[in-house]
Amino acid sequence: MGKLLNDEAGDQAFFLSLRAYHGWRRGFEPTTRRRALEAAVVYNPTNPEDRGLSEYSPRRSQVVRSLEFGDRLLGAREERLCGHRQDHHLPSTVQQDRAGGLGEKMVDTALVSDLIFLALEDDGSWLIVVGQDADLVPGVLTAEGLLKGSDRRVIFLARGGINNSNPKMTDLICRR
């Protein structure tokens, strides 16, 4: 993402607010991956060596301000929060499928819901979606439509095998 921002806007300063969309919970319990991400953002302000989230910024002009999780939806009502800490809307995002393997549920739709919510805000931000699923394309196109007439942008940083054959989307999709 750092390289993409540098390619698109040079040394312009960016403050990054990251949201992670991956299988966050099995039932109400956080997954191992989520616990690892939570541990990575622990910051010790008394340690001058600890740069907090800025440690993850590849360039000084790009400062990571926050890391949140997509199981707490940006546009959902507070009274819908659940779990023992009342801190998320979406329990059981990691579920066993019919074949007995673990799969993710609600992740793409949660990301698209938040993307639309953020596109409706008038805050001057750019929206960058990093993903590998063509199911995200309709949300990216809708967000772009909502941003029309503003200086804001939406970019889809495609990972893996996204095969969208629409030639009019080449300026929205960056392949890495």
C-alpha positions as CSV (number, residue, x, y, z in Angstrom):
1,M,0.0,0.0,0.0
2,G,2.9,2.3,0.8
3,K,4.4,1.9,-2.7
4,L,0.9,2.4,-4.3
5,L,0.5,5.7,-2.4
6,N,4.0,6.8,-3.3
7,D,3.3,5.9,-7.0
8,E,0.0,7.8,-7.0
9,A,0.8,10.9,-4.9
10,G,4.6,11.1,-4.6
11,D,5.8,12.3,-1.2
12,Q,2.4,13.7,-0.2
13,A,1.6,13.0,3.5
14,F,-0.9,10.3,4.4
15,F,-2.3,9.3,7.7
16,L,-3.5,5.7,7.4
17,S,-6.4,4.2,9.3
18,L,-6.4,0.5,8.6
19,R,-9.3,-2.0,9.0
20,A,-8.6,-5.7,8.9
21,Y,-11.2,-8.0,7.3
22,H,-10.4,-11.6,7.9
23,G,-12.0,-14.3,10.0
24,W,-12.0,-12.6,13.4
25,R,-14.0,-14.9,15.6
26,R,-15.0,-18.5,16.0
27,G,-18.2,-18.1,17.9
28,F,-17.5,-15.2,20.3
29,E,-13.8,-16.1,20.7
30,P,-11.1,-14.2,18.8
31,T,-9.1,-16.3,16.3
32,T,-5.3,-16.7,16.7
33,R,-4.7,-14.4,13.8
34,R,-6.9,-11.7,15.4
35,R,-5.0,-12.0,18.7
36,A,-1.7,-11.7,16.9
37,L,-2.9,-8.5,15.1
38,E,-4.2,-7.1,18.4
39,A,-0.8,-7.8,20.0
40,A,1.0,-6.1,17.2
41,V,-0.7,-2.8,17.9
42,V,0.1,-2.7,21.6
43,Y,2.1,0.5,22.1
44,N,4.4,1.4,25.1
45,P,4.7,5.2,25.2
46,T,7.4,5.0,27.9
47,N,9.8,3.1,25.5
48,P,11.5,5.6,23.1
49,E,12.3,2.7,20.8
50,D,8.6,1.8,20.4
51,R,7.1,3.7,17.4
52,G,3.7,2.1,17.8
53,L,1.8,1.7,14.6
54,S,4.3,3.9,12.8
55,E,6.7,1.0,12.9
56,Y,4.5,-0.5,10.1
57,S,4.8,2.6,7.9
58,P,7.2,2.1,5.0
59,R,7.7,5.8,4.5
60,R,7.9,8.7,6.9
61,S,5.2,10.5,4.9
62,Q,2.8,7.6,5.6
63,V,1.8,7.3,9.3
64,V,-0.4,4.5,10.5
65,R,-2.8,6.0,13.0
66,S,-5.0,3.1,13.8
67,L,-5.9,-0.5,13.2
68,E,-9.4,-1.6,13.7
69,F,-11.3,-4.8,12.8
70,G,-14.2,-5.1,10.4
71,D,-16.4,-7.2,12.8
72,R,-17.4,-3.9,14.4
73,L,-19.3,-2.3,11.5
74,L,-18.9,1.4,11.0
75,G,-22.5,2.1,10.2
76,A,-24.2,-0.4,12.5
77,R,-26.0,0.7,15.7
78,E,-24.3,0.4,19.0
79,E,-27.1,-1.6,20.6
80,R,-26.3,-4.4,18.1
81,L,-22.9,-5.0,19.6
82,C,-22.4,-8.4,21.2
83,G,-19.9,-10.6,23.0
84,H,-18.8,-10.4,26.6
85,R,-17.1,-7.0,26.0
86,Q,-19.9,-5.8,23.7
87,D,-17.3,-4.9,21.1
88,H,-18.4,-6.5,17.8
89,H,-21.4,-6.9,15.6
90,L,-20.3,-10.2,13.8
91,P,-19.6,-13.3,15.9
92,S,-18.9,-16.6,14.2
93,T,-17.1,-15.2,11.1
94,V,-15.0,-18.4,11.1
95,Q,-17.3,-21.4,10.6
96,Q,-17.0,-25.0,9.6
97,D,-18.3,-25.8,6.2
98,R,-20.1,-28.9,5.0
99,A,-16.9,-30.6,4.1
100,G,-15.5,-30.0,7.6
101,G,-13.1,-27.3,6.7
102,L,-13.0,-23.8,8.2
103,G,-14.3,-20.9,6.1
104,E,-15.0,-17.3,6.5
105,K,-18.5,-15.8,6.5
106,M,-19.6,-12.2,6.2
107,V,-16.1,-10.8,5.5
108,D,-16.7,-9.5,2.0
109,T,-20.1,-8.0,2.8
110,A,-18.7,-6.4,6.0
111,L,-15.9,-4.8,4.0
112,V,-18.3,-3.5,1.3
113,S,-20.7,-2.2,3.9
114,D,-17.9,-0.2,5.6
115,L,-16.6,0.9,2.2
116,I,-20.0,2.4,1.3
117,F,-20.3,4.0,4.8
118,L,-16.8,5.6,4.4
119,A,-17.6,6.8,0.8
120,L,-20.6,8.7,2.2
121,E,-18.4,10.6,4.7
122,D,-17.1,14.0,3.5
123,D,-13.6,13.8,5.0
124,G,-11.3,14.1,2.0
125,S,-9.9,10.6,2.5
126,W,-8.9,8.1,-0.2
127,L,-10.3,4.6,0.1
128,I,-8.0,1.7,-0.7
129,V,-9.3,-1.8,-0.7
130,V,-6.7,-4.6,-0.6
131,G,-8.2,-7.9,-1.6
132,Q,-8.2,-10.9,-3.7
133,D,-11.9,-11.5,-4.3
134,A,-13.9,-10.3,-7.3
135,D,-17.0,-10.1,-5.0
136,L,-15.5,-6.7,-3.8
137,V,-15.7,-5.1,-7.3
138,P,-19.4,-4.0,-7.0
139,G,-18.7,-2.2,-3.8
140,V,-15.6,-0.5,-5.2
141,L,-17.6,0.7,-8.2
142,T,-20.4,2.0,-6.0
143,A,-17.9,3.8,-3.8
144,E,-16.4,5.4,-6.9
145,G,-19.9,6.6,-7.9
146,L,-20.5,8.1,-4.5
147,L,-17.1,10.0,-4.7
148,K,-17.9,11.5,-8.1
149,G,-17.4,15.3,-8.0
150,S,-14.9,15.2,-5.1
151,D,-11.1,15.0,-4.8
152,R,-11.4,11.7,-3.1
153,R,-10.5,8.4,-4.8
154,V,-11.1,4.7,-4.4
155,I,-8.5,2.2,-5.5
156,F,-8.7,-1.6,-5.5
157,L,-5.2,-3.1,-4.8
158,A,-5.9,-6.5,-6.2
159,R,-4.0,-9.5,-4.8
160,G,-4.1,-12.9,-6.4
161,G,-6.4,-14.0,-9.2
162,I,-9.0,-11.3,-9.8
163,N,-10.1,-11.7,-13.3
164,N,-12.4,-8.7,-14.0
165,S,-12.7,-8.4,-17.8
166,N,-14.2,-4.9,-17.7
167,P,-11.7,-2.8,-19.7
168,K,-13.1,0.4,-18.2
169,M,-11.9,-0.5,-14.7
170,T,-8.2,-0.5,-15.4
171,D,-7.7,2.8,-13.6
172,L,-9.4,1.5,-10.5
173,I,-7.6,-1.8,-10.1
174,C,-3.9,-1.9,-9.3
175,R,-2.4,-5.4,-9.5
176,R,0.4,-6.2,-7.1
